[in-house]
Amino acid sequence: MAVMLYVRFPQSQRNVEDLLHERGIDVSHKTVRFWWNRFGPMFAAEMHHRRAEQCDGVYP
């Protein structure tokens, strides 16, 4: 969830930390950064792939 918040919305790692804290999840911004470094490229590639499928390869 932390990585998806960071990827999907223009949030800083500290903002993601605060959002998760409001939901009862205590993590530091350093943990969010670690998760982003590990899982972020995978999520970003998946989002890119889904967007490419939506336009069906048709470019104006």
Helices and strands as residue ranges (DSSP letters): H 2-8, H 13-22, H 29-54
